[in-house]
Amino acid sequence: MVSAALLDAPPKWFPKAVGLHVAGVSLRKKVAVEFGDAARTSSWAVVPVTWRATFPERLFPAMRGKVDVAPVSKVETRLTVSGLYEPPLGKLGEHLNEALMHKVAEVTVKELARSIAEKLNRAIG
């Protein structure tokens, strides 16, 4: 059921903005999203996804990754969101990434996974 919901219509479960919460404040950035060709077997499904900030694009990394689901048991499914990015801003961006940006990216992906899981849960009702 979760595989079908994942493959049904990715724009239904992928948020229009991604971000994180800091001290109870939601920091979100609108993103442009592209979905690749999905793959599915009888037990798992994966959807390739790329997202990038809509403005100012050069200050934020473009993320290339995937969203996949696989059964853990008869009543539990594992959702995984993974991705890679190149830090923006050249050498300065590399230093910022080492100091802070990779931590922000990790938290952002965790919150993205939580958001997708909530939407998929609602879809399968």
N, CA, C and O atoms as a printed pandas DataFrame, in Angstrom:
     atom_number atom_name residue_name chain_id  residue_number  x_coord  y_coord  z_coord
0              1         N          MET        A               1    0.800   -1.196    0.000
1              2        CA          MET        A               1    0.000    0.000    0.000
2              3         C          MET        A               1    0.853    1.275    0.000
3              4         O          MET        A               1    0.560    2.227   -0.724
4              5         N          VAL        A               2    1.917    1.281    0.826
5              6        CA          VAL        A               2    2.762    2.461    0.884
6              7         C          VAL        A               2    3.494    2.648   -0.446
7              8         O          VAL        A               2    3.653    3.776   -0.913
8              9         N          SER        A               3    3.936    1.555   -1.053
9             10        CA          SER        A               3    4.606    1.646   -2.355
10            11         C          SER        A               3    3.689    2.295   -3.380
11            12         O          SER        A               3    4.119    3.157   -4.147
12            13         N          ALA        A               4    2.432    1.882   -3.394
13            14        CA          ALA        A               4    1.470    2.448   -4.343
14            15         C          ALA        A               4    1.275    3.938   -4.086
15            16         O          ALA        A               4    1.200    4.723   -5.031
16            17         N          ALA        A               5    1.191    4.334   -2.818
17            18        CA          ALA        A               5    1.016    5.748   -2.480
18            19         C          ALA        A               5    2.247    6.559   -2.896
19            20         O          ALA        A               5    2.118    7.690   -3.364
20            21         N          LEU        A               6    3.435    5.981   -2.727
21            22        CA          LEU        A               6    4.665    6.671   -3.111
22            23         C          LEU        A               6    4.711    6.905   -4.618
23            24         O          LEU        A               6    5.119    7.972   -5.077
24            25         N          LEU        A               7    4.290    5.903   -5.378
25            26        CA          LEU        A               7    4.361    5.995   -6.835
26            27         C          LEU        A               7    3.176    6.726   -7.454
27            28         O          LEU        A               7    3.268    7.197   -8.588
28            29         N          ASP        A               8    2.076    6.829   -6.733
29            30        CA          ASP        A               8    0.837    7.397   -7.268
30            31         C          ASP        A               8    1.035    8.791   -7.857
31            32         O          ASP        A               8    0.767    9.005   -9.039
32            33         N          ALA        A               9    1.487    9.714   -7.070
33            34        CA          ALA        A               9    1.660   11.091   -7.543
34            35         C          ALA        A               9    2.649   11.797   -6.630
35            36         O          ALA        A               9    2.245   12.405   -5.638
36            37         N          PRO        A              10    3.947   11.727   -6.948
37            38        CA          PRO        A              10    4.944   12.351   -6.076
38            39         C          PRO        A              10    4.643   13.802   -5.672
39            40         O          PRO        A              10    4.922   14.165   -4.530
40            41         N          PRO        A              11    4.088   14.650   -6.552
41            42        CA          PRO        A              11    3.805   16.013   -6.087
42            43         C          PRO        A              11    2.818   16.070   -4.916
43            44         O          PRO        A              11    2.764   17.073   -4.205
44            45         N          LYS        A              12    2.037   15.003   -4.709
45            46        CA          LYS        A              12    1.109   14.983   -3.572
46            47         C          LYS        A              12    1.848   14.837   -2.249
47            48         O          LYS        A              12    1.409   15.391   -1.241
48            49         N          TRP        A              13    2.961   14.104   -2.225
49            50        CA          TRP        A              13    3.650   13.866   -0.964
50            51         C          TRP        A              13    4.936   14.666   -0.774
51            52         O          TRP        A              13    5.439   14.748    0.346
52            53         N          PHE        A              14    5.486   15.263   -1.847
53            54        CA          PHE        A              14    6.696   16.065   -1.685
54            55         C          PHE        A              14    6.291   17.501   -1.388
55            56         O          PHE        A              14    5.515   18.083   -2.147
56            57         N          PRO        A              15    6.795   18.093   -0.300
57            58        CA          PRO        A              15    6.385   19.460    0.053
58            59         C          PRO        A              15    6.881   20.500   -0.949
59            60         O          PRO        A              15    7.859   20.274   -1.662
60            61         N          LYS        A              16    6.207   21.620   -0.992
61            62        CA          LYS        A              16    6.587   22.710   -1.889
62            63         C          LYS        A              16    7.738   23.532   -1.318
63            64         O          LYS        A              16    8.380   24.301   -2.033
64            65         N          ALA        A              17    7.991   23.359   -0.022
65            66        CA          ALA        A              17    9.096   24.050    0.640
66            67         C          ALA        A              17    9.776   23.063    1.584
67            68         O          ALA        A              17    9.116   22.222    2.195
68            69         N          VAL        A              18   11.087   23.172    1.699
69            70        CA          VAL        A              18   11.837   22.314    2.619
70            71         C          VAL        A              18   12.600   23.201    3.589
71            72         O          VAL        A              18   12.880   24.364    3.302
72            73         N          GLY        A              19   12.924   22.642    4.723
73            74        CA          GLY        A              19   13.649   23.407    5.723
74            75         C          GLY        A              19   13.714   22.684    7.039
75            76         O          GLY        A              19   13.679   21.455    7.099
76            77         N          LEU        A              20   13.811   23.467    8.101
77            78        CA          LEU        A              20   13.956   22.900    9.420
78            79         C          LEU        A              20   13.336   23.827   10.447
79            80         O          LEU        A              20   12.937   24.949   10.137
80            81         N          HIS        A              21   13.263   23.335   11.679
81            82        CA          HIS        A              21   12.778   24.130   12.803
82            83         C          HIS        A              21   13.967   24.475   13.693
83            84         O          HIS        A              21   14.764   23.604   14.043
84            85         N          VAL        A              22   14.079   25.734   14.051
85            86        CA          VAL        A              22   15.126   26.198   14.955
86            87         C          VAL        A              22   14.448   26.954   16.085
87            88         O          VAL        A              22   13.776   27.960   15.856
88            89         N          ALA        A              23   14.626   26.469   17.296
89            90        CA          ALA        A              23   14.031   27.095   18.481
90            91         C          ALA        A              23   12.527   27.307   18.297
91            92         O          ALA        A              23   11.982   28.341   18.680
92            93         N          GLY        A              24   11.871   26.310   17.705
93            94        CA          GLY        A              24   10.423   26.382   17.516
94            95         C          GLY        A              24    9.969   27.215   16.336
95            96         O          GLY        A              24    8.767   27.361   16.109
96            97         N          VAL        A              25   10.913   27.768   15.575
97            98        CA          VAL        A              25   10.577   28.601   14.419
98            99         C          VAL        A              25   10.847   27.788   13.154
99           100         O          VAL        A              25   11.918   27.202   12.993
100          101         N          SER        A              26    9.870   27.765   12.273
101          102        CA          SER        A              26   10.009   27.044   11.016
102          103         C          SER        A              26   10.740   27.904    9.991
103          104         O          SER        A              26   10.304   29.008    9.666
104          105         N          LEU        A              27   11.861   27.383    9.487
105          106        CA          LEU        A              27   12.613   28.062    8.433
106          107         C          LEU        A              27   12.483   27.221    7.175
107          108         O          LEU        A              27   13.045   26.128    7.095
108          109         N          ARG        A              28   11.750   27.721    6.196
109          110        CA          ARG        A              28   11.469   26.961    4.980
110          111         C          ARG        A              28   11.893   27.751    3.759
111          112         O          ARG        A              28   11.898   28.982    3.755
112          113         N          LYS        A              29   12.250   27.005    2.718
113          114        CA          LYS        A              29   12.634   27.597    1.437
114          115         C          LYS        A              29   11.837   26.907    0.345
115          116         O          LYS        A              29   11.814   25.679    0.264
116          117         N          LYS        A              30   11.182   27.700   -0.496
117          118        CA          LYS        A              30   10.444   27.135   -1.619
118          119         C          LYS        A              30   11.428   26.473   -2.573
119          120         O          LYS        A              30   12.505   27.005   -2.844
120          121         N          VAL        A              31   11.038   25.295   -3.081
121          122        CA          VAL        A              31   11.935   24.541   -3.951
122          123         C          VAL        A              31   11.239   24.147   -5.247
123          124         O          VAL        A              31   10.024   23.959   -5.294
124          125         N          ALA        A              32   12.050   24.029   -6.299
125          126        CA          ALA        A              32   11.595   23.454   -7.565
126          127         C          ALA        A              32   12.011   21.989   -7.520
127          128         O          ALA        A              32   13.156   21.673   -7.197
128          129         N          VAL        A              33   11.090   21.105   -7.841
129          130        CA          VAL        A              33   11.323   19.673   -7.694
130          131         C          VAL        A              33   11.151   18.979   -9.037
131          132         O          VAL        A              33   10.246   19.298   -9.808
132          133         N          GLU        A              34   12.040   18.018   -9.303
133          134        CA          GLU        A              34   11.920   17.157  -10.482
134          135         C          GLU        A              34   11.976   15.713  -10.008
135          136         O          GLU        A              34   12.804   15.355   -9.171
136          137         N          PHE        A              35   11.091   14.893  -10.548
137          138        CA          PHE        A              35   11.053   13.480  -10.194
138          139         C          PHE        A              35   11.557   12.660  -11.372
139          140         O          PHE        A              35   11.212   12.919  -12.525
140          141         N          GLY        A              36   12.389   11.655  -11.055
141          142        CA          GLY        A              36   12.888   10.756  -12.085
142          143         C          GLY        A              36   11.956    9.571  -12.265
143          144         O          GLY        A              36   10.870    9.528  -11.686
144          145         N          ASP        A              37   12.387    8.608  -13.071
145          146        CA          ASP        A              37   11.595    7.409  -13.314
146          147         C          ASP        A              37   11.607    6.521  -12.076
147          148         O          ASP        A              37   12.669    6.131  -11.591
148          149         N          ALA        A              38   10.437    6.212  -11.577
149          150        CA          ALA        A              38   10.294    5.382  -10.387
150          151         C          ALA        A              38   10.555    3.916  -10.724
151          152         O          ALA        A              38   10.391    3.478  -11.862
152          153         N          ALA        A              39   10.960    3.183   -9.709
153          154        CA          ALA        A              39   11.155    1.740   -9.844
154          155         C          ALA        A              39   10.371    1.053   -8.734
155          156         O          ALA        A              39   10.220    1.590   -7.637
156          157         N          ARG        A              40    9.871   -0.154   -9.043
157          158        CA          ARG        A              40    9.070   -0.860   -8.052
158          159         C          ARG        A              40    9.204   -2.365   -8.271
159          160         O          ARG        A              40    9.258   -2.853   -9.400
160          161         N          THR        A              41    9.254   -3.080   -7.149
161          162        CA          THR        A              41    9.139   -4.532   -7.183
162          163         C          THR        A              41    7.899   -4.874   -6.376
163          164         O          THR        A              41    7.121   -3.984   -6.032
164          165         N          SER        A              42    7.706   -6.128   -6.074
165          166        CA          SER        A              42    6.532   -6.504   -5.279
166          167         C          SER        A              42    6.628   -6.007   -3.842
167          168         O          SER        A              42    5.615   -5.945   -3.146
168          169         N          SER        A              43    7.836   -5.648   -3.379
169          170        CA          SER        A              43    7.953   -5.251   -1.975
170          171         C          SER        A              43    8.520   -3.852   -1.724
171          172         O          SER        A              43    8.335   -3.331   -0.624
172          173         N          TRP        A              44    9.187   -3.231   -2.664
173          174        CA          TRP        A              44    9.747   -1.909   -2.429
174          175         C          TRP        A              44    9.514   -0.994   -3.625
175          176         O          TRP        A              44    9.185   -1.442   -4.723
176          177         N          ALA        A              45    9.694    0.295   -3.380
177          178        CA          ALA        A              45    9.565    1.295   -4.444
178          179         C          ALA        A              45   10.554    2.421   -4.171
179          180         O          ALA        A              45   10.868    2.720   -3.019
180          181         N          VAL        A              46   11.039    3.039   -5.241
181          182        CA          VAL        A              46   11.968    4.159   -5.115
182          183         C          VAL        A              46   11.640    5.207   -6.177
183          184         O          VAL        A              46   11.333    4.883   -7.324
184          185         N          VAL        A              47   11.713    6.472   -5.762
185          186        CA          VAL        A              47   11.474    7.592   -6.669
186          187         C          VAL        A              47   12.690    8.517   -6.604
187          188         O          VAL        A              47   12.954    9.103   -5.554
188          189         N          PRO        A              48   13.439    8.661   -7.706
189          190        CA          PRO        A              48   14.533    9.636   -7.738
190          191         C          PRO        A              48   13.962   11.052   -7.709
191          192         O          PRO        A              48   12.917   11.322   -8.301
192          193         N          VAL        A              49   14.657   11.949   -7.017
193          194        CA          VAL        A              49   14.153   13.312   -6.882
194          195         C          VAL        A              49   15.330   14.293   -6.838
195          196         O          VAL        A              49   16.379   14.006   -6.260
196          197         N          THR        A              50   15.128   15.451   -7.459
197          198        CA          THR        A              50   16.088   16.553   -7.401
198          199         C          THR        A              50   15.315   17.791   -6.977
199          200         O          THR        A              50   14.232   18.063   -7.494
200          201         N          TRP        A              51   15.869   18.531   -6.043
201          202        CA          TRP        A              51   15.213   19.783   -5.672
202          203         C          TRP        A              51   16.258   20.871   -5.489
203          204         O          TRP        A              51   17.392   20.626   -5.077
204          205         N          ARG        A              52   15.824   22.091   -5.816
205          206        CA          ARG        A              52   16.708   23.254   -5.690
206          207         C          ARG        A              52   15.877   24.456   -5.280
207          208         O          ARG        A              52   14.695   24.562   -5.610
208          209         N          ALA        A              53   16.515   25.351   -4.559
209          210        CA          ALA        A              53   15.844   26.577   -4.118
210          211         C          ALA        A              53   15.424   27.394   -5.331
211          212         O          ALA        A              53   16.118   27.416   -6.347
212          213         N          THR        A              54   14.290   28.063   -5.215
213          214        CA          THR        A              54   13.816   28.869   -6.337
214          215         C          THR        A              54   14.447   30.256   -6.359
215          216         O          THR        A              54   14.555   30.864   -7.424
216          217         N          PHE        A              55   14.869   30.771   -5.191
217          218        CA          PHE        A              55   15.504   32.092   -5.144
218          219         C          PHE        A              55   16.149   32.289   -3.779
219          220         O          PHE        A              55   15.521   31.909   -2.790
220          221         N          PRO        A              56   17.272   32.814   -3.649
221          222        CA          PRO        A              56   18.320   32.943   -4.654
222          223         C          PRO        A              56   19.025   31.610   -4.839
223          224         O          PRO        A              56   19.631   31.086   -3.905
224          225         N          GLU        A              57   18.947   31.078   -6.012
225          226        CA          GLU        A              57   19.418   29.728   -6.313
226          227         C          GLU        A              57   20.896   29.515   -5.985
227          228         O          GLU        A              57   21.274   28.448   -5.502
228          229         N          ARG        A              58   21.714   30.499   -6.238
229          230        CA          ARG        A              58   23.162   30.323   -6.081
230          231         C          ARG        A              58   23.601   30.221   -4.626
231          232         O          ARG        A              58   24.729   29.810   -4.356
232          233         N          LEU        A              59   22.740   30.583   -3.688
233          234        CA          LEU        A              59   23.108   30.512   -2.277
234          235         C          LEU        A              59   22.788   29.164   -1.645
235          236         O          LEU        A              59   23.225   28.895   -0.526
236          237         N          PHE        A              60   22.037   28.315   -2.332
237          238        CA          PHE        A              60   21.602   27.039   -1.780
238          239         C          PHE        A              60   22.039   25.895   -2.690
239          240         O          PHE        A              60   22.062   26.046   -3.911
240          241         N          PRO        A              61   22.386   24.752   -2.099
241          242        CA          PRO        A              61   22.789   23.621   -2.935
242          243         C          PRO        A              61   21.587   22.956   -3.588
243          244         O          PRO        A              61   20.492   22.939   -3.026
244          245         N          ALA        A              62   21.799   22.412   -4.771
245          246        CA          ALA        A              62   20.793   21.551   -5.398
246          247         C          ALA        A              62   21.009   20.151   -4.831
247          248         O          ALA        A              62   22.144   19.683   -4.739
248          249         N          MET        A              63   19.928   19.490   -4.454
249          250        CA          MET        A              63   20.012   18.147   -3.883
250          251         C          MET        A              63   19.546   17.125   -4.914
251          252         O          MET        A              63   18.511   17.304   -5.557
252          253         N          ARG        A              64   20.318   16.060   -5.064
253          254        CA          ARG        A              64   19.931   14.927   -5.912
254          255         C          ARG        A              64   19.827   13.722   -4.996
255          256         O          ARG        A              64   20.764   13.400   -4.266
256          257         N          GLY        A              65   18.683   13.062   -5.040
257          258        CA          GLY        A              65   18.534   11.928   -4.143
258          259         C          GLY        A              65   17.401   11.016   -4.537
259          260         O          GLY        A              65   17.009   10.927   -5.700
260          261         N          LYS        A              66   16.883   10.335   -3.521
261          262        CA          LYS        A              66   15.786    9.404   -3.757
262          263         C          LYS        A              66   14.966    9.244   -2.493
263          264         O          LYS        A              66   15.428    9.475   -1.376
264          265         N          VAL        A              67   13.740    8.840   -2.719
265          266        CA          VAL        A              67   12.826    8.493   -1.636
266          267         C          VAL        A              67   12.440    7.049   -1.880
267          268         O          VAL        A              67   11.957    6.709   -2.960
268          269         N          ASP        A              68   12.648    6.196   -0.887
269          270        CA          ASP        A              68   12.262    4.805   -1.098
270          271         C          ASP        A              68   11.544    4.245    0.127
271          272         O          ASP        A              68   11.726    4.707    1.253
272          273         N          VAL        A              69   10.733    3.247   -0.134
273          274        CA          VAL        A              69   10.002    2.540    0.918
274          275         C          VAL        A              69   10.220    1.042    0.736
275          276         O          VAL        A              69   10.305    0.533   -0.381
276          277         N          ALA        A              70   10.305    0.354    1.872
277          278        CA          ALA        A              70   10.466   -1.100    1.866
278          279         C          ALA        A              70    9.832   -1.647    3.141
279          280         O          ALA        A              70    9.919   -1.016    4.195
280          281         N          PRO        A              71    9.202   -2.803    3.057
281          282        CA          PRO        A              71    8.571   -3.361    4.252
282          283         C          PRO        A              71    9.605   -3.830    5.272
283          284         O          PRO        A              71   10.655   -4.369    4.920
284          285         N          VAL        A              72    9.277   -3.607    6.549
285          286        CA          VAL        A              72   10.091   -4.102    7.649
286          287         C          VAL        A              72    9.388   -5.318    8.253
287          288         O          VAL        A              72   10.028   -6.286    8.665
288          289         N          SER        A              73    8.056   -5.242    8.295
289          290        CA          SER        A              73    7.220   -6.337    8.782
290          291         C          SER        A              73    5.860   -6.202    8.101
291          292         O          SER        A              73    5.692   -5.375    7.206
292          293         N          LYS        A              74    4.909   -6.998    8.516
293          294        CA          LYS        A              74    3.581   -6.920    7.909
294          295         C          LYS        A              74    2.861   -5.620    8.248
295          296         O          LYS        A              74    1.930   -5.224    7.546
296          297         N          VAL        A              75    3.284   -4.956    9.316
297          298        CA          VAL        A              75    2.603   -3.730    9.743
298          299         C          VAL        A              75    3.516   -2.497    9.756
299          300         O          VAL        A              75    3.094   -1.415   10.163
300          301         N          GLU        A              76    4.750   -2.664    9.315
301          302        CA          GLU        A              76    5.696   -1.562    9.378
302          303         C          GLU        A              76    6.463   -1.437    8.068
303          304         O          GLU        A              76    6.888   -2.433    7.482
304          305         N          THR        A              77    6.634   -0.187    7.619
305          306        CA          THR        A              77    7.375    0.118    6.394
306          307         C          THR        A              77    8.457    1.129    6.715
307          308         O          THR        A              77    8.234    2.069    7.477
308          309         N          ARG        A              78    9.631    0.933    6.132
309          310        CA          ARG        A              78   10.728    1.887    6.314
310          311         C          ARG        A              78   10.732    2.863    5.144
311          312         O          ARG        A              78   10.707    2.458    3.982
312          313         N          LEU        A              79   10.765    4.148    5.464
313          314        CA          LEU        A              79   10.887    5.222    4.480
314          315         C          LEU        A              79   12.303    5.777    4.599
315          316         O          LEU        A              79   12.757    6.093    5.699
316          317         N          THR        A              80   12.994    5.895    3.479
317          318        CA          THR        A              80   14.345    6.450    3.479
318          319         C          THR        A              80   14.400    7.600    2.491
319          320         O          THR        A              80   13.961    7.476    1.347
320          321         N          VAL        A              81   14.945    8.721    2.944
321          322        CA          VAL        A              81   15.216    9.860    2.069
322          323         C          VAL        A              81   16.723   10.065    2.118
323          324         O          VAL        A              81   17.296   10.269    3.188
324          325         N          SER        A              82   17.361   10.010    0.952
325          326        CA          SER        A              82   18.809   10.192    0.909
326          327         C          SER        A              82   19.166   11.086   -0.264
327          328         O          SER        A              82   18.407   11.202   -1.225
328          329         N          GLY        A              83   20.329   11.715   -0.176
329          330        CA          GLY        A              83   20.715   12.594   -1.262
330          331         C          GLY        A              83   22.140   13.082   -1.138
331          332         O          GLY        A              83   22.810   12.867   -0.128
332          333         N          LEU        A              84   22.586   13.742   -2.188
333          334        CA          LEU        A              84   23.909   14.338   -2.269
334          335         C          LEU        A              84   23.779   15.767   -2.770
335          336         O          LEU        A              84   22.829   16.103   -3.476
336          337         N          TYR        A              85   24.731   16.598   -2.402
337          338        CA          TYR        A              85   24.734   17.972   -2.902
338          339         C          TYR        A              85   26.164   18.471   -2.982
339          340         O          TYR        A              85   27.058   17.973   -2.298
340          341         N          GLU        A              86   26.357   19.462   -3.829
341          342        CA          GLU        A              86   27.618   20.183   -3.917
342          343         C          GLU        A              86   27.390   21.524   -3.221
343          344         O          GLU        A              86   26.445   22.235   -3.560
344          345         N          PRO        A              87   28.233   21.881   -2.260
345          346        CA          PRO        A              87   28.043   23.177   -1.604
346          347         C          PRO        A              87   28.160   24.324   -2.616
347          348         O          PRO        A              87   29.022   24.288   -3.494
348          349         N          PRO        A              88   27.311   25.324   -2.499
349          350        CA          PRO        A              88   27.422   26.484   -3.383
350          351         C          PRO        A              88   28.586   27.385   -2.941
351          352         O          PRO        A              88   29.184   27.150   -1.891
352          353         N          LEU        A              89   28.894   28.366   -3.699
353          354        CA          LEU        A              89   29.852   29.425   -3.379
354          355         C          LEU        A              89   31.312   28.987   -3.380
355          356         O          LEU        A              89   32.137   29.599   -2.701
356          357         N          GLY        A              90   31.644   27.940   -4.128
357          358        CA          GLY        A              90   33.042   27.542   -4.306
358          359         C          GLY        A              90   33.746   27.182   -3.007
359          360         O          GLY        A              90   33.192   26.474   -2.166
360          361         N          LYS        A              91   34.981   27.679   -2.846
361          362        CA          LYS        A              91   35.804   27.366   -1.662
362          363         C          LYS        A              91   35.140   27.844   -0.370
363          364         O          LYS        A              91   35.174   27.148    0.645
364          365         N          LEU        A              92   34.540   29.028   -0.411
365          366        CA          LEU        A              92   33.841   29.533    0.771
366          367         C          LEU        A              92   32.725   28.562    1.171
367          368         O          LEU        A              92   32.550   28.261    2.351
368          369         N          GLY        A              93   31.982   28.081    0.189
369          370        CA          GLY        A              93   30.917   27.128    0.450
370          371         C          GLY        A              93   31.432   25.821    1.027
371          372         O          GLY        A              93   30.779   25.220    1.880
372          373         N          GLU        A              94   32.598   25.376    0.569
373          374        CA          GLU        A              94   33.189   24.152    1.119
374          375         C          GLU        A              94   33.514   24.323    2.596
375          376         O          GLU        A              94   33.269   23.420    3.397
376          377         N          HIS        A              95   34.064   25.478    2.958
377          378        CA          HIS        A              95   34.379   25.739    4.367
378          379         C          HIS        A              95   33.105   25.868    5.208
379          380         O          HIS        A              95   33.033   25.353    6.324
380          381         N          LEU        A              96   32.112   26.554    4.664
381          382        CA          LEU        A              96   30.834   26.671    5.382
382          383         C          LEU        A              96   30.173   25.307    5.546
383          384         O          LEU        A              96   29.553   25.028    6.572
384          385         N          ASN        A              97   30.309   24.465    4.533
385          386        CA          ASN        A              97   29.736   23.125    4.595
386          387         C          ASN        A              97   30.370   22.328    5.729
387          388         O          ASN        A              97   29.669   21.667    6.495
388          389         N          GLU        A              98   31.679   22.389    5.836
389          390        CA          GLU        A              98   32.377   21.675    6.902
390          391         C          GLU        A              98   31.967   22.189    8.268
391          392         O          GLU        A              98   31.827   21.406    9.207
392          393         N          ALA        A              99   31.775   23.489    8.391
393          394        CA          ALA        A              99   31.457   24.094    9.678
394          395         C          ALA        A              99   29.987   23.959   10.063
395          396         O          ALA        A              99   29.671   23.783   11.239
396          397         N          LEU        A             100   29.086   24.039    9.087
397          398        CA          LEU        A             100   27.672   24.141    9.445
398          399         C          LEU        A             100   26.702   23.513    8.453
399          400         O          LEU        A             100   25.776   22.813    8.861
400          401         N          MET        A             101   26.898   23.750    7.157
401          402        CA          MET        A             101   25.860   23.406    6.173
402          403         C          MET        A             101   25.516   21.929    6.138
403          404         O          MET        A             101   24.353   21.584    5.931
404          405         N          HIS        A             102   26.495   21.034    6.335
405          406        CA          HIS        A             102   26.170   19.611    6.287
406          407         C          HIS        A             102   25.235   19.224    7.431
407          408         O          HIS        A             102   24.402   18.332    7.274
408          409         N          LYS        A             103   25.367   19.889    8.580
409          410        CA          LYS        A             103   24.458   19.626    9.710
410          411         C          LYS        A             103   23.057   20.126    9.384
411          412         O          LYS        A             103   22.068   19.461    9.693
412          413         N          VAL        A             104   22.973   21.294    8.761
413          414        CA          VAL        A             104   21.683   21.833    8.344
414          415         C          VAL        A             104   21.038   20.900    7.325
415          416         O          VAL        A             104   19.836   20.644    7.391
416          417         N          ALA        A             105   21.831   20.390    6.382
417          418        CA          ALA        A             105   21.303   19.470    5.367
418          419         C          ALA        A             105   20.770   18.196    6.018
419          420         O          ALA        A             105   19.706   17.711    5.633
420          421         N          GLU        A             106   21.480   17.651    6.987
421          422        CA          GLU        A             106   21.020   16.437    7.677
422          423         C          GLU        A             106   19.679   16.662    8.368
423          424         O          GLU        A             106   18.766   15.845    8.247
424          425         N          VAL        A             107   19.566   17.768    9.087
425          426        CA          VAL        A             107   18.317   18.070    9.785
426          427         C          VAL        A             107   17.190   18.303    8.783
427          428         O          VAL        A             107   16.063   17.857    8.997
428          429         N          THR        A             108   17.494   18.994    7.702
429          430        CA          THR        A             108   16.493   19.264    6.670
430          431         C          THR        A             108   15.970   17.963    6.065
431          432         O          THR        A             108   14.763   17.816    5.874
432          433         N          VAL        A             109   16.855   17.023    5.764
433          434        CA          VAL        A             109   16.433   15.744    5.179
434          435         C          VAL        A             109   15.614   14.936    6.178
435          436         O          VAL        A             109   14.652   14.273    5.790
436          437         N          LYS        A             110   15.979   14.980    7.454
437          438        CA          LYS        A             110   15.181   14.280    8.481
438          439         C          LYS        A             110   13.772   14.859    8.556
439          440         O          LYS        A             110   12.795   14.115    8.635
440          441         N          GLU        A             111   13.669   16.186    8.532
441          442        CA          GLU        A             111   12.345   16.816    8.572
442          443         C          GLU        A             111   11.572   16.537    7.283
443          444         O          GLU        A             111   10.353   16.370    7.314
444          445         N          LEU        A             112   12.269   16.485    6.161
445          446        CA          LEU        A             112   11.628   16.148    4.895
446          447         C          LEU        A             112   11.057   14.732    4.964
447          448         O          LEU        A             112    9.928   14.497    4.536
448          449         N          ALA        A             113   11.830   13.793    5.498
449          450        CA          ALA        A             113   11.360   12.409    5.630
450          451         C          ALA        A             113   10.120   12.338    6.527
451          452         O          ALA        A             113    9.167   11.620    6.222
452          453         N          ARG        A             114   10.140   13.082    7.626
453          454        CA          ARG        A             114    8.969   13.108    8.521
454          455         C          ARG        A             114    7.740   13.646    7.798
455          456         O          ARG        A             114    6.649   13.091    7.928
456          457         N          SER        A             115    7.908   14.710    7.046
457          458        CA          SER        A             115    6.797   15.306    6.300
458          459         C          SER        A             115    6.242   14.337    5.258
459          460         O          SER        A             115    5.028   14.188    5.123
460          461         N          ILE        A             116    7.136   13.683    4.526
461          462        CA          ILE        A             116    6.699   12.715    3.506
462          463         C          ILE        A             116    5.971   11.553    4.169
463          464         O          ILE        A             116    4.935   11.108    3.674
464          465         N          ALA        A             117    6.504   11.056    5.290
465          466        CA          ALA        A             117    5.859    9.940    5.997
466          467         C          ALA        A             117    4.447   10.311    6.432
467          468         O          ALA        A             117    3.527    9.503    6.303
468          469         N          GLU        A             118    4.267   11.519    6.945
469          470        CA          GLU        A             118    2.929   11.962    7.359
470          471         C          GLU        A             118    1.967   11.997    6.174
471          472         O          GLU        A             118    0.826   11.549    6.280
472          473         N          LYS        A             119    2.432   12.528    5.051
473          474        CA          LYS        A             119    1.560   12.616    3.875
474          475         C          LYS        A             119    1.234   11.231    3.326
475          476         O          LYS        A             119    0.100   10.988    2.914
476          477         N          LEU        A             120    2.203   10.319    3.312
477          478        CA          LEU        A             120    1.928    8.955    2.835
478          479         C          LEU        A             120    0.973    8.231    3.780
479          480         O          LEU        A             120    0.094    7.498    3.327
480          481         N          ASN        A             121    1.135    8.430    5.083
481          482        CA          ASN        A             121    0.198    7.834    6.053
482          483         C          ASN        A             121   -1.226    8.304    5.811
483          484         O          ASN        A             121   -2.163    7.507    5.852
484          485         N          ARG        A             122   -1.392    9.599    5.559
485          486        CA          ARG        A             122   -2.745   10.116    5.267
486          487         C          ARG        A             122   -3.284    9.524    3.975
487          488         O          ARG        A             122   -4.476    9.238    3.867
488          489         N          ALA        A             123   -2.396    9.339    2.986
489          490        CA          ALA        A             123   -2.837    8.815    1.688
490          491         C          ALA        A             123   -3.339    7.381    1.776
491          492         O          ALA        A             123   -4.260    6.998    1.055
492          493         N          ILE        A             124   -2.737    6.586    2.656
493          494        CA          ILE        A             124   -3.173    5.183    2.763
494          495         C          ILE        A             124   -4.259    5.011    3.807
495          496         O          ILE        A             124   -4.877    3.953    3.925
496          497         N          GLY        A             125   -4.480    6.104    4.581
497          498        CA          GLY        A             125   -5.578    6.188    5.534
498          499         C          GLY        A             125   -5.688    5.100    6.492
499          500         O          GLY        A             125   -6.591    5.103    7.328
